[in-house]
Amino acid sequence: MKISIKNQFRWLLLLLLTGITAGVVASTLTVLIHLIQAISFGYHSGSFSSEIAKIAPLRRAISVFLAGIVAAFGWHALAKYFKPFKTIKAIVQDHEKVHPSSTFCHGILQLVTVSMGSPLGREGASREVSVALTATWLQFFQLNKKEISLLLACASGAALGAVYNAPLATAIFIIENVLLKWSKHHVLSAAITSFTAVWTVRLLSGNVIQYKLSPLDWNSSLFLWAPLFGFFVAIIIFFYKHLLKISPKRDLTSPTYIYWVISSFVLVAILSIFFPHILGNGKAGLLYFLHAKYDFLYVSGLLSAKAVAVLVTFYAGAFGGRIAPSMMMGGGLGLLAAQAWNSYLPNISIPFAIVIGATLFLAIINNIPVAAVFFLLEITDQPLWNALPIAIAILSALLCQKIGSSLFKIKI
């Protein structure tokens, strides 16, 4: 009995240390991101999201081009001279050995390139740095492979929650996307580390809601629009997901890898001249959709440009997250669909439609239908009952997926 209590207390201590590590990492990297963005784009006040459209087009393009140089030579050197980098899923599912220095540098490269204008997400940076640092101090404890894998899974997810201030969604994300197994032990471990990480960030940096909206209202028309939007737009999202899935696995040690990555960033730099909001992880674009005056041509072009930018950078072999880019693209689809609906049918809430679109794209691209609902509720500060129309849209999209899989005999 005493041994059991001692082991449980020891495990609780490890979970708390994991959460604190993730929280400190998230706070530190957020400061570093803002510093790199300010230096890269030359603004002295405001945020990247509010200032990026005001930056001279040439300055934007040069920063993105330099990001491509850093990405190409950085990952080429990392693959050639460091120990092999292992993905978080390989570490957790296959119990692959973590090489902290490689994982740390891999995450920092993502942080730097996204801060300089890469169109990919930055959550991978905090997750990988958190895993690298947690793996470093775990070496001082006698743990088996399953315990190490669970703690590193929690470290990666908790860092995500700490970045977005979304502890509940993150606990679900750890189970749904990383561990892929529901159990009491997993749920408790994920919850403790996620909430600890978020509370650590709130203590260090304050309680910041990144996409805060007033409580959104829904009507009967939204309950008709949501399943229709979910079903038909899911076709577009599943097709885009397939394109991402078939992106070739590049040989990072090959010189041609450098050319591929630089070329992809040159294309992104050109697109940024006309569509500045494609730059960065997608926060600038989603905030633009939520708050700017509607312009059909610019919104359509911005959505298309972001989709192309994300696709070509992944195709070239660059690394980054998919969470914020997914939300931006989904938000754009929701905005366009809602504006079209409101032109002919009883009006629905445009911001609510954007949130539904963002959730839908996030859920499908990242395979997190449950976590995505709570994620958007938390980062926009919405009441729990607003999950209902969002969940209806996702269920409709999953129905579309099942029908598509049955008809075409493909896994999507």
Phi, psi and chi 1 to 4 in degrees:
 res  aa     phi    psi   chi1   chi2   chi3   chi4
   1 MET       -  -45.3 -176.3   70.4  175.8      -
   2 LYS   -63.8  -37.5  -71.6 -177.5  179.0  179.0
   3 ILE   -64.8  -40.8  -65.0  175.0      -      -
   4 SER   -62.8  -46.5  177.0      -      -      -
   5 ILE   -63.4  -40.4  -66.4  174.1      -      -
   6 LYS   -63.1  -42.9 -178.8  179.8  178.0 -179.4
   7 ASN   -65.8  -39.7  -71.9  -20.7      -      -
   8 GLN   -66.1  -40.8  -70.9  177.4    5.5      -
   9 PHE   -65.0  -40.1  179.9   77.7      -      -
  10 ARG   -63.2  -42.2  176.3  172.6  172.4  -94.1
  11 TRP   -66.0  -41.0 -176.7 -109.5      -      -
  12 LEU   -60.8  -41.7  175.6   60.8      -      -
  13 LEU   -62.0  -42.0  178.1   62.0      -      -
  14 LEU   -64.1  -39.2  -70.6  170.5      -      -
  15 LEU   -65.1  -42.5  -68.2  174.1      -      -
  16 LEU   -64.4  -42.1  -67.7  173.9      -      -
  17 LEU   -64.1  -37.9  -73.9  173.3      -      -
  18 THR   -63.6  -45.3  -59.7      -      -      -
  19 GLY   -64.5  -42.0      -      -      -      -
  20 ILE   -63.4  -41.9  -68.1  169.8      -      -
  21 THR   -58.9  -46.3  -59.0      -      -      -
  22 ALA   -62.9  -40.1      -      -      -      -
  23 GLY   -66.3  -43.1      -      -      -      -
  24 VAL   -64.5  -41.2  171.4      -      -      -
  25 VAL   -60.2  -48.3  165.5      -      -      -
  26 ALA   -61.1  -43.9      -      -      -      -
  27 SER   -64.9  -44.5  -69.5      -      -      -
  28 THR   -65.1  -45.8  -55.9      -      -      -
  29 LEU   -68.2  -31.3  -65.2 -169.3      -      -
  30 THR   -62.8  -43.2  -61.8      -      -      -
  31 VAL   -62.0  -42.8  172.8      -      -      -
  32 LEU   -65.0  -39.7 -173.5   56.4      -      -
  33 ILE   -59.1  -49.3  -74.3  167.7      -      -
  34 HIS   -62.1  -37.0  -65.8  159.6      -      -
  35 LEU   -65.7  -47.1  176.5   62.5      -      -
  36 ILE   -64.7  -40.9  -63.7  172.1      -      -
  37 GLN   -61.6  -44.7  -73.3  175.1  -25.6      -
  38 ALA   -63.4  -40.5      -      -      -      -
  39 ILE   -69.7  -43.6  -65.9  172.5      -      -
  40 SER   -65.7  -40.4  -61.3      -      -      -
  41 PHE  -106.7   -6.4  -65.3   97.9      -      -
  42 GLY    75.4   23.3      -      -      -      -
  43 TYR   -96.2  153.7   59.2   85.6      -      -
  44 HIS  -117.1   -8.1  -55.8  -71.5      -      -
  45 SER  -148.7  164.1   61.1      -      -      -
  46 GLY    78.9 -171.6      -      -      -      -
  47 SER  -112.1  166.2   65.4      -      -      -
  48 PHE   -56.7  -44.0  176.0   84.1      -      -
  49 SER   -61.6  -37.4  -59.6      -      -      -
  50 SER   -86.1  -22.1   62.6      -      -      -
  51 GLU  -103.2  -18.5  -61.5  -60.4  -44.6      -
  52 ILE   -60.2  -35.7 -172.5   60.6      -      -
  53 ALA   -71.6  -18.2      -      -      -      -
  54 LYS   -87.9  -13.5  -56.2  173.5 -173.2  175.9
  55 ILE   -72.2  142.2  -53.3  -60.0      -      -
  56 ALA   -57.5  135.0      -      -      -      -
  57 PRO   -53.3  -39.8  -26.7   34.6      -      -
  58 LEU   -65.2  -39.8 -178.0   59.0      -      -
  59 ARG   -62.6  -41.4  178.3   67.7 -179.1 -100.9
  60 ARG   -61.7  -47.4  -67.4 -162.9  -60.6  -97.7
  61 ALA   -63.7  -40.7      -      -      -      -
  62 ILE   -64.3  -42.2  -69.8  173.5      -      -
  63 SER   -62.2  -42.9 -179.3      -      -      -
  64 VAL   -66.3  -40.4  176.9      -      -      -
  65 PHE   -60.8  -44.0  174.7   72.9      -      -
  66 LEU   -64.9  -34.5  -68.1  176.4      -      -
  67 ALA   -61.4  -38.5      -      -      -      -
  68 GLY   -63.9  -39.4      -      -      -      -
  69 ILE   -61.9  -46.6  -61.5  -68.9      -      -
  70 VAL   -61.9  -45.2  172.5      -      -      -
  71 ALA   -62.9  -48.7      -      -      -      -
  72 ALA   -62.5  -54.9      -      -      -      -
  73 PHE   -74.0  -30.5  -73.6   96.7      -      -
  74 GLY   -65.3  -52.8      -      -      -      -
  75 TRP   -73.0  -28.7  -83.1  -56.7      -      -
  76 HIS   -63.6  -46.6  176.3   73.0      -      -
  77 ALA   -66.8  -39.2      -      -      -      -
  78 LEU   -61.4  -43.2 -170.8   62.0      -      -
  79 ALA   -70.8  -31.5      -      -      -      -
  80 LYS   -84.2  -35.3 -159.7  167.5 -175.2  178.2
  81 TYR  -116.2  -11.4  -57.9  111.3      -      -
  82 PHE  -105.5  169.7  -77.0   65.9      -      -
  83 LYS   -67.4  155.1  -68.3 -179.5  179.4  178.9
  84 PRO   -57.8  135.6  -22.9   32.4      -      -
  85 PHE   -82.0  135.8  164.7   76.6      -      -
  86 LYS  -113.5  136.4  -56.9  -64.6 -178.7 -178.9
  87 THR   -70.6  161.0   65.4      -      -      -
  88 ILE   -62.4  -39.4  -68.5  170.6      -      -
  89 LYS   -67.0  -36.2  -75.3 -163.1  173.5 -177.8
  90 ALA   -65.6  -38.1      -      -      -      -
  91 ILE   -66.0  -42.8  -66.3  167.4      -      -
  92 VAL   -81.3  -49.1  174.2      -      -      -
  93 GLN   -78.8  -39.2  -61.5  -62.4  -34.4      -
  94 ASP  -104.2    2.4  -56.3  -34.7      -      -
  95 HIS    55.1   38.8  -55.0  -61.2      -      -
  96 GLU   -68.2  149.6  -65.9  -85.5    3.1      -
  97 LYS   -72.8  134.3 -179.2  176.5  174.1   57.3
  98 VAL   -86.8  134.1 -175.9      -      -      -
  99 HIS  -107.8   96.8  -59.0  -64.4      -      -
 100 PRO   -52.8  -40.7  -28.0   36.7      -      -
 101 SER   -65.3  -42.2   58.6      -      -      -
 102 SER   -65.5  -44.9  -61.1      -      -      -
 103 THR   -64.4  -41.2  -55.4      -      -      -
 104 PHE   -62.3  -49.6 -179.2   86.5      -      -
 105 CYS   -65.3  -36.4  -68.0      -      -      -
 106 HIS   -61.6  -43.7 -163.3  -83.1      -      -
 107 GLY   -66.6  -42.2      -      -      -      -
 108 ILE   -64.4  -36.8  -67.9  -61.8      -      -
 109 LEU   -61.1  -40.9  -88.0  172.5      -      -
 110 GLN   -63.0  -43.4  -69.8 -174.2   54.9      -
 111 LEU   -58.7  -47.8  176.2   90.6      -      -
 112 VAL   -65.9  -46.6  172.5      -      -      -
 113 THR   -67.9  -39.3   53.7      -      -      -
 114 VAL   -67.5  -39.2  172.9      -      -      -
 115 SER   -63.9  -30.0  -59.4      -      -      -
 116 MET   -86.9   -3.1  -66.0  176.3   68.5      -
 117 GLY   128.1   -2.6      -      -      -      -
 118 SER   -54.8  139.2  167.9      -      -      -
 119 PRO   -81.4    6.2   32.3  -36.8      -      -
 120 LEU   -91.7  171.3  -54.4 -179.1      -      -
 121 GLY   -77.1  157.0      -      -      -      -
 122 ARG  -106.4    0.2   62.3 -179.7  173.1   91.7
 123 GLU   -67.2  -24.9   73.3  -82.3   -4.7      -
 124 GLY   -62.4  -31.7      -      -      -      -
 125 ALA   -63.3  -52.0      -      -      -      -
 126 SER   -65.7  -37.2   57.7      -      -      -
 127 ARG   -64.9  -44.9  -65.5  179.8   67.0 -164.2
 128 GLU   -72.7  -39.2  -69.8  173.5    8.8      -
 129 VAL   -64.8  -39.8  172.0      -      -      -
 130 SER   -63.0  -42.6  179.8      -      -      -
 131 VAL   -63.1  -43.3  166.3      -      -      -
 132 ALA   -62.0  -45.9      -      -      -      -
 133 LEU   -71.0  -38.6  -64.2 -178.0      -      -
 134 THR   -64.7  -42.6  -57.4      -      -      -
 135 ALA   -61.8  -31.2      -      -      -      -
 136 THR   -66.6  -49.3  -60.7      -      -      -
 137 TRP   -80.0  -17.2   61.0 -105.3      -      -
 138 LEU   -67.2  -20.8  -81.0  179.6      -      -
 139 GLN   -62.8  -18.5  -63.2  173.9   13.2      -
 140 PHE   -87.4    0.1  -62.2   99.8      -      -
 141 PHE  -117.8  148.2  -64.2   86.4      -      -
 142 GLN   -89.2  103.0  -69.0 -176.2  -19.3      -
 143 LEU  -133.0  151.6  -60.3  166.1      -      -
 144 ASN   -85.7  173.6   59.3   44.2      -      -
 145 LYS   -62.1  -38.7  -73.8 -174.0  176.1 -179.7
 146 LYS   -66.6  -39.3  -73.3 -173.1  176.6  179.9
 147 GLU   -66.8  -42.2  -70.9  173.0  -32.9      -
 148 ILE   -62.8  -44.4  -67.7  172.7      -      -
 149 SER   -61.9  -41.5  -65.8      -      -      -
 150 LEU   -65.5  -42.9  177.2   53.2      -      -
 151 LEU   -65.9  -37.9  -74.3  170.0      -      -
 152 LEU   -72.0  -33.9  -66.5 -179.9      -      -
 153 ALA   -62.4  -43.6      -      -      -      -
 154 CYS   -66.4  -36.9  -70.0      -      -      -
 155 ALA   -62.5  -42.7      -      -      -      -
 156 SER   -67.7  -43.2   70.8      -      -      -
 157 GLY   -71.2  -41.3      -      -      -      -
 158 ALA   -61.3  -35.6      -      -      -      -
 159 ALA   -64.7  -37.9      -      -      -      -
 160 LEU   -62.0  -47.3  170.7   67.2      -      -
 161 GLY   -62.5  -36.5      -      -      -      -
 162 ALA   -67.2  -36.7      -      -      -      -
 163 VAL   -65.6  -41.8  167.6      -      -      -
 164 TYR  -100.4   -1.7  -75.9  100.5      -      -
 165 ASN    58.7   48.3 -163.5    7.4      -      -
 166 ALA  -135.2   74.7      -      -      -      -
 167 PRO   -67.4  -41.9   23.7  -34.0      -      -
 168 LEU   -66.3  -47.8  178.2   58.3      -      -
 169 ALA   -60.9  -37.1      -      -      -      -
 170 THR   -68.8  -39.4  -58.9      -      -      -
 171 ALA   -59.1  -41.0      -      -      -      -
 172 ILE   -68.5  -40.0  -60.6  170.7      -      -
 173 PHE   -57.9  -42.0  171.7   85.2      -      -
 174 ILE   -59.7  -42.5  -67.7  171.3      -      -
 175 ILE   -72.4  -45.1  -53.7  -63.2      -      -
 176 GLU   -77.2  -33.2 -166.6  174.8   30.6      -
 177 ASN  -111.9  -30.2 -176.8  -94.8      -      -
 178 VAL  -102.9  -56.4 -174.8      -      -      -
 179 LEU   -79.5  -32.9  -67.6  171.7      -      -
 180 LEU    59.9   28.9  -54.1  177.2      -      -
 181 LYS  -154.1  125.9 -177.1  179.9  178.9 -178.8
 182 TRP   -92.5  127.7  -68.6   84.0      -      -
 183 SER  -156.4  159.4   71.4      -      -      -
 184 LYS   -58.9  -42.5 -179.1 -179.3  177.3 -178.9
 185 HIS   -63.4  -43.4 -176.4   53.3      -      -
 186 HIS   -66.4  -43.6  -74.6  173.0      -      -
 187 VAL   -62.8  -45.5  170.7      -      -      -
 188 LEU   -64.3  -42.6  -74.0  174.3      -      -
 189 SER   -63.6  -44.9  -62.0      -      -      -
 190 ALA   -64.2  -42.7      -      -      -      -
 191 ALA   -65.6  -44.7      -      -      -      -
 192 ILE   -62.7  -46.5  -69.8  169.9      -      -
 193 THR   -69.1  -39.6   49.7      -      -      -
 194 SER   -64.5  -49.0  -63.5      -      -      -
 195 PHE   -68.1  -36.5  -81.1   89.0      -      -
 196 THR   -63.5  -42.9  -59.2      -      -      -
 197 ALA   -62.8  -45.0      -      -      -      -
 198 VAL   -66.1  -41.9  170.5      -      -      -
 199 TRP   -64.4  -33.2  -70.6  -24.5      -      -
 200 THR   -64.4  -44.1  -59.4      -      -      -
 201 VAL   -64.5  -42.5  170.4      -      -      -
 202 ARG   -61.9  -35.8  -70.7  176.8 -178.0  176.8
 203 LEU   -68.3  -39.1 -179.7   64.0      -      -
 204 LEU   -84.2  -37.5  -64.7  173.6      -      -
 205 SER  -124.0   -6.4  -52.2      -      -      -
 206 GLY    98.3  165.9      -      -      -      -
 207 ASN   -92.6   88.6 -174.6   11.2      -      -
 208 VAL  -101.6  124.8  179.6      -      -      -
 209 ILE   -97.3  112.0  -53.0  -63.1      -      -
 210 GLN   -70.4  -33.5  -64.4 -170.0   29.6      -
 211 TYR  -122.2   38.8  -59.8   89.0      -      -
 212 LYS   -56.4  129.4 -172.7  174.6  178.8   62.1
 213 LEU  -129.3  152.5  -63.8  170.8      -      -
 214 SER   -64.6  154.1  -59.8      -      -      -
 215 PRO   -51.8  126.0  -28.2   36.1      -      -
 216 LEU   -85.4  145.0  -61.2  172.7      -      -
 217 ASP  -101.0  144.0  -63.5  -38.0      -      -
 218 TRP  -126.7  155.4   39.0  -95.4      -      -
 219 ASN  -130.7 -177.7   53.7   21.7      -      -
 220 SER   -63.9  -31.5   56.6      -      -      -
 221 SER   -65.1  -34.8  -64.2      -      -      -
 222 LEU   -64.8  -34.1 -173.1   67.1      -      -
 223 PHE   -73.3  -17.1  -79.5   89.9      -      -
 224 LEU   -87.5  -41.2  178.5   59.9      -      -
 225 TRP   -66.3  -42.1  177.9   87.3      -      -
 226 ALA   -57.0  -51.6      -      -      -      -
 227 PRO   -68.3  -34.3   21.5  -31.7      -      -
 228 LEU   -65.8  -46.2  -68.4  172.9      -      -
 229 PHE   -61.5  -46.7  173.4   76.5      -      -
 230 GLY   -58.5  -42.1      -      -      -      -
 231 PHE   -70.7  -50.3 -170.0   90.1      -      -
 232 PHE   -79.9  -37.7  -69.7  106.9      -      -
 233 VAL   -72.3  -24.7  174.2      -      -      -
 234 ALA   -58.1  -32.0      -      -      -      -
 235 ILE   -60.3  -44.3  -61.5  170.7      -      -
 236 ILE   -63.5  -44.5  -61.3  172.3      -      -
 237 ILE   -66.8  -42.1  -57.3  173.7      -      -
 238 PHE   -64.2  -36.2  -75.1  124.1      -      -
 239 PHE   -66.0  -42.5  176.6   70.7      -      -
 240 TYR   -65.3  -39.2 -169.7   76.5      -      -
 241 LYS   -61.6  -38.7 -178.0  179.6  179.6  179.8
 242 HIS   -64.1  -40.2  176.9   69.2      -      -
 243 LEU   -62.8  -40.5  -67.6  178.5      -      -
 244 LEU   -65.3  -38.3  -69.4  173.7      -      -
 245 LYS   -67.0  -33.4 -170.4  175.9 -179.5  179.2
 246 ILE   -90.6    6.2   62.0  173.8      -      -
 247 SER   -58.8  132.1  -64.5      -      -      -
 248 PRO   -66.8  151.0   25.4  -34.0      -      -
 249 LYS   -87.2  111.5 -173.0  175.2 -178.9 -179.8
 250 ARG   -80.6  150.0  -58.6  -72.4  177.8 -169.9
 251 ASP   -85.4  103.2  177.5    8.3      -      -
 252 LEU   -66.9  -18.4  -84.7   63.1      -      -
 253 THR   -85.7   -9.2   61.3      -      -      -
 254 SER   -82.6  141.3  170.1      -      -      -
 255 PRO   -60.0  -28.9  -24.4   34.7      -      -
 256 THR   -65.4  -25.0   58.1      -      -      -
 257 TYR   -59.5  -39.5  171.9   77.2      -      -
 258 ILE   -61.9  -43.2  -64.7  173.5      -      -
 259 TYR   -65.7  -41.1  -58.0  132.9      -      -
 260 TRP   -59.7  -49.4  -87.3  106.7      -      -
 261 VAL   -66.3  -46.3  173.0      -      -      -
 262 ILE   -61.9  -41.7  -67.8  176.2      -      -
 263 SER   -61.2  -41.6  -62.1      -      -      -
 264 SER   -65.0  -38.2   69.5      -      -      -
 265 PHE   -73.0  -29.1  -85.6   77.6      -      -
 266 VAL   -62.9  -43.2  167.9      -      -      -
 267 LEU   -61.9  -43.7  177.1   57.9      -      -
 268 VAL   -61.8  -40.1  174.8      -      -      -
 269 ALA   -61.1  -41.5      -      -      -      -
 270 ILE   -64.8  -44.2  -65.6  170.8      -      -
 271 LEU   -63.1  -34.4  -70.3  173.4      -      -
 272 SER   -67.3  -21.3   74.4      -      -      -
 273 ILE   -62.6  -37.0  -65.7  173.4      -      -
 274 PHE   -97.3  -28.5  -53.9   99.4      -      -
 275 PHE  -132.1   79.2  -57.0  101.5      -      -
 276 PRO   -61.5  -26.0   19.9  -32.5      -      -
 277 HIS   -75.1   -1.4  -66.4   95.1      -      -
 278 ILE   -76.7  -17.0   68.3  167.1      -      -
 279 LEU   -76.1  151.2  -61.5 -177.4      -      -
 280 GLY    80.6 -173.2      -      -      -      -
 281 ASN   -71.8  -16.3   63.0  -14.8      -      -
 282 GLY   125.8   -9.1      -      -      -      -
 283 LYS   -62.1  -42.7 -179.1  179.9  178.9 -179.6
 284 ALA   -60.5  -41.9      -      -      -      -
 285 GLY   -68.0  -43.4      -      -      -      -
 286 LEU   -66.1  -39.8 -175.6   55.0      -      -
 287 LEU   -65.4  -34.7  -71.8  174.1      -      -
 288 TYR   -62.5  -46.6  172.9   83.0      -      -
 289 PHE   -59.3  -38.7  -67.1  147.7      -      -
 290 LEU   -75.3  -32.7  -75.1  167.5      -      -
 291 HIS  -121.2  -19.7  -59.0  -64.2      -      -
 292 ALA   -83.4  160.4      -      -      -      -
 293 LYS   -67.3  136.4 -175.3  178.2  179.4 -179.2
 294 TYR   -67.2  129.0  178.3   68.6      -      -
 295 ASP  -135.2  105.3 -179.1  -25.0      -      -
 296 PHE   -56.8  -45.7  172.4   77.1      -      -
 297 LEU   -64.8  -43.9  -69.6  178.2      -      -
 298 TYR   -69.7  -42.1 -175.8   76.0      -      -
 299 VAL   -62.5  -44.6  169.1      -      -      -
 300 SER   -62.9  -44.4  -57.7      -      -      -
 301 GLY   -66.0  -41.1      -      -      -      -
 302 LEU   -63.9  -44.1  175.7   58.5      -      -
 303 LEU   -61.2  -45.7  175.6   59.7      -      -
 304 SER   -65.5  -41.8  -58.4      -      -      -
 305 ALA   -64.2  -41.0      -      -      -      -
 306 LYS   -64.5  -43.3 -175.8   67.5  173.1 -177.7
 307 ALA   -61.6  -42.9      -      -      -      -
 308 VAL   -66.5  -44.7  170.2      -      -      -
 309 ALA   -60.4  -45.8      -      -      -      -
 310 VAL   -64.5  -43.4  169.9      -      -      -
 311 LEU   -64.3  -45.1 -171.5   61.1      -      -
 312 VAL   -71.1  -33.5  -63.2      -      -      -
 313 THR   -70.7  -39.3   44.6      -      -      -
 314 PHE   -67.1  -40.2  -86.4  130.2      -      -
 315 TYR   -62.6  -36.4 -173.5   86.3      -      -
 316 ALA   -72.0  -21.5      -      -      -      -
 317 GLY   109.3   10.7      -      -      -      -
 318 ALA   -74.7  162.9      -      -      -      -
 319 PHE  -117.5  149.3  -66.7   89.0      -      -
 320 GLY   172.5  175.0      -      -      -      -
 321 GLY   -87.0  170.5      -      -      -      -
 322 ARG  -118.7   -3.7  -61.1 -176.1 -180.0 -171.1
 323 ILE   -70.0  -60.7  -73.2 -178.9      -      -
 324 ALA   -65.3  -41.1      -      -      -      -
 325 PRO   -59.3  -38.5  -26.6   36.0      -      -
 326 SER   -61.2  -45.4  -61.0      -      -      -
 327 MET   -64.1  -39.5  -67.6 -167.2  -63.8      -
 328 MET   -64.0  -48.0  176.6 -176.1  164.6      -
 329 MET   -65.3  -41.1  -71.2 -174.6  -81.0      -
 330 GLY   -65.7  -38.9      -      -      -      -
 331 GLY   -62.0  -39.2      -      -      -      -
 332 GLY   -64.0  -42.0      -      -      -      -
 333 LEU   -63.1  -41.8  -72.4  171.7      -      -
 334 GLY   -63.3  -39.8      -      -      -      -
 335 LEU   -63.1  -48.4  172.9   57.9      -      -
 336 LEU   -63.3  -43.6  -69.7  173.3      -      -
 337 ALA   -66.3  -40.0      -      -      -      -
 338 ALA   -69.3  -39.6      -      -      -      -
 339 GLN   -64.0  -39.4  -71.7  -73.4   -0.2      -
 340 ALA   -65.1  -42.8      -      -      -      -
 341 TRP   -61.1  -46.5  174.9  -79.5      -      -
 342 ASN   -67.5  -17.2  -73.4   -6.1      -      -
 343 SER   -74.1  -22.2  -62.1      -      -      -
 344 TYR  -129.0  -19.4  -57.5   99.5      -      -
 345 LEU  -128.0  169.2  -63.8  166.1      -      -
 346 PRO   -52.4  135.6  -27.9   35.9      -      -
 347 ASN   -65.6  147.7  -75.0    3.2      -      -
 348 ILE  -121.9  164.3   59.9  173.0      -      -
 349 SER   -69.5  120.5  167.0      -      -      -
 350 ILE   -64.2  -48.8  -64.3  -63.6      -      -
 351 PRO   -58.7  -37.1  -25.5   35.5      -      -
 352 PHE   -65.3  -40.1 -145.5  141.4      -      -
 353 ALA   -63.4  -38.7      -      -      -      -
 354 ILE   -64.5  -43.3  -66.5  171.8      -      -
 355 VAL   -63.1  -41.5  169.9      -      -      -
 356 ILE   -63.1  -44.5  -69.8  174.0      -      -
 357 GLY   -62.1  -42.7      -      -      -      -
 358 ALA   -62.2  -42.8      -      -      -      -
 359 THR   -64.7  -42.8  -49.2      -      -      -
 360 LEU   -61.8  -48.4 -164.4   62.0      -      -
 361 PHE   -64.7  -43.0 -146.4  112.1      -      -
 362 LEU   -60.6  -44.5  174.6   65.8      -      -
 363 ALA   -64.0  -44.6      -      -      -      -
 364 ILE   -75.6  -46.6  -66.0  173.5      -      -
 365 ILE   -63.9  -36.7  -66.7  -66.4      -      -
 366 ASN  -104.8    3.9  -62.1  -79.4      -      -
 367 ASN    57.2   47.3  -60.9  -45.6      -      -
 368 ILE  -134.9   64.7   49.8  170.3      -      -
 369 PRO   -61.9  -34.6   20.4  -32.8      -      -
 370 VAL   -80.2  -50.9  179.8      -      -      -
 371 ALA   -59.6  -36.4      -      -      -      -
 372 ALA   -60.8  -39.2      -      -      -      -
 373 VAL   -61.3  -50.6  176.3      -      -      -
 374 PHE   -69.7  -29.9  -69.4   96.6      -      -
 375 PHE   -62.0  -49.3 -168.1   75.8      -      -
 376 LEU   -69.0  -33.4  -96.5  -65.8      -      -
 377 LEU   -62.6  -42.6  -70.2  179.9      -      -
 378 GLU   -71.7  -43.7  -73.3 -172.6  -70.6      -
 379 ILE   -77.2  -13.7   66.9  172.6      -      -
 380 THR  -107.8   -0.8   56.9      -      -      -
 381 ASP    61.3   48.9 -162.0   26.5      -      -
 382 GLN   -98.8  150.5  -66.8  -57.8  -60.5      -
 383 PRO   -68.0  157.9   23.4  -32.7      -      -
 384 LEU   -61.1  -35.2 -174.7   58.8      -      -
 385 TRP   -66.5  -16.4   55.2   78.9      -      -
 386 ASN   -74.3   -2.1  -84.2   -7.9      -      -
 387 ALA   -71.6  -21.7      -      -      -      -
 388 LEU   -60.3  -56.7 -172.2   55.4      -      -
 389 PRO   -65.4  -29.7   18.8  -29.8      -      -
 390 ILE   -66.0  -45.4  -59.2  173.4      -      -
 391 ALA   -64.1  -36.7      -      -      -      -
 392 ILE   -62.3  -42.5  -70.7  172.4      -      -
 393 ALA   -63.2  -41.4      -      -      -      -
 394 ILE   -67.9  -41.1  -69.8 -179.6      -      -
 395 LEU   -61.9  -38.6  -72.5  172.5      -      -
 396 SER   -64.5  -40.0 -180.0      -      -      -
 397 ALA   -66.0  -39.9      -      -      -      -
 398 LEU   -66.8  -33.5  -65.3  176.9      -      -
 399 LEU   -63.3  -42.9  174.9   62.6      -      -
 400 CYS   -59.4  -41.6  173.6      -      -      -
 401 GLN   -61.3  -44.9  177.6 -173.2   24.5      -
 402 LYS   -64.9  -41.5 -171.8  170.7 -176.5  178.5
 403 ILE   -64.9  -44.2  -67.0  172.9      -      -
 404 GLY   -61.4  -41.1      -      -      -      -
 405 SER   -64.9  -37.9  -61.6      -      -      -
 406 SER   -70.9  -41.4  -59.4      -      -      -
 407 LEU   -72.6  -41.9  -71.0  176.5      -      -
 408 PHE  -104.7    0.1  -58.4  104.6      -      -
 409 LYS    54.4   41.2  -53.8  -62.2  179.7 -176.1
 410 ILE  -128.5  153.3   56.2  173.4      -      -
 411 LYS   -93.5  118.4 -174.2  177.7  179.7 -179.4
 412 ILE  -125.5      -   53.3  178.4      -      -
